[in-house]
């Protein structure tokens, strides 16, 4: 019997257990007013939120588009964020 080889061209979706929500993070700011300005700029892309986190005692304000329904929606949102000048934006799972 010959071994069955995987087809490198075949793809399949594999669910990730415990995966969180998808977001596009446009940026992280130490100044809330800067974060709010970016939030307003991106409001046309869908829900945009500011999440606060603290790093070494310093508050940071993360501007995120989402949560997004799937990777395709995240890719589309990422393109929109980058077209608005936020080239450091990235897709995150939180």
Buried (B, 14 or more C-beta within 10 A) or exposed (E): EEEEEEEEEEEEEEEEEEEEEBBBBBBBBEEEEEBBEBBEBBEEBBEBEBBEEEEEEEEBBBBBBBBBEEEEBBBBBBEBBBEBEBEEBBBBEE
